[in-house]
Amino acid sequence: MEESQNIEWKESWRDEYLKWICGFANAKGGKIIIGKNDKGEVVDVRNPKRLMEEIPNKIQSH
């Protein structure tokens, strides 16, 4: 799966990516894949379980 208009790779999470989620929600959808760099290489994500709990809460609160 390559980066495209609907797919974006990010090495780590930043709250500024909430804008991407909003953009995907207002368009035809999309995916943000956290843990891949711009070359498509898998990178380590710190505390992924906590991240998977925090992101939905941040989306809901914003």
Secondary structure per residue as TSV (DSSP state, phi and psi in degrees):
chain	resnum	aa	ss	phi	psi
A	1	M	-	360.0	121.9
A	2	E	-	-100.1	161.1
A	3	E	-	-64.4	144.0
A	4	S	-	-155.8	-166.5
A	5	Q	S	-63.8	-28.0
A	6	N	S	-107.3	-2.1
A	7	I	E	-131.6	127.7
A	8	E	E	-130.8	130.0
A	9	W	E	-96.4	136.4
A	10	K	E	-135.0	137.1
A	11	E	S	-69.9	-36.4
A	12	S	S	-149.8	167.3
A	13	W	-	-84.2	138.2
A	14	R	-	-135.0	141.9
A	15	D	G	-60.9	-21.7
A	16	E	G	-64.3	-17.5
A	17	Y	G	-72.8	-9.1
A	18	L	H	-58.8	-29.7
A	19	K	H	-64.9	-37.9
A	20	W	H	-63.1	-43.4
A	21	I	H	-62.0	-42.6
A	22	C	H	-62.3	-43.2
A	23	G	H	-61.8	-44.1
A	24	F	H	-63.3	-39.9
A	25	A	H	-65.3	-32.5
A	26	N	H	-87.8	-5.1
A	27	A	T	-111.1	-138.2
A	28	K	T	-99.8	22.9
A	29	G	-	90.7	177.7
A	30	G	-	170.9	178.3
A	31	K	E	-135.0	137.4
A	32	I	E	-108.8	119.3
A	33	I	E	-103.4	110.3
A	34	I	E	-92.5	127.1
A	35	G	T	115.1	15.4
A	36	K	B	-130.9	139.4
A	37	N	-	-89.9	-179.2
A	38	D	T	-65.1	-17.1
A	39	K	T	-88.2	-4.0
A	40	G	S	86.8	9.5
A	41	E	-	-85.3	138.5
A	42	V	B	-72.3	132.7
A	43	V	-	-123.7	160.6
A	44	D	-	-71.0	136.2
A	45	V	-	-110.2	125.8
A	46	R	S	-76.5	127.5
A	47	N	S	50.1	62.8
A	48	P	H	-63.2	-32.7
A	49	K	H	-62.6	-46.3
A	50	R	H	-63.0	-40.5
A	51	L	H	-60.8	-41.9
A	52	M	H	-67.2	-21.5
A	53	E	H	-85.7	-37.3
A	54	E	H	-74.9	-40.3
A	55	I	H	-59.7	-49.1
A	56	P	H	-60.0	-36.0
A	57	N	H	-65.2	-39.8
A	58	K	H	-67.5	-39.6
A	59	I	H	-61.4	-46.1
A	60	Q	H	-65.4	-38.5
A	61	S	H	-78.2	-18.9
A	62	H	-	-96.4	360.0
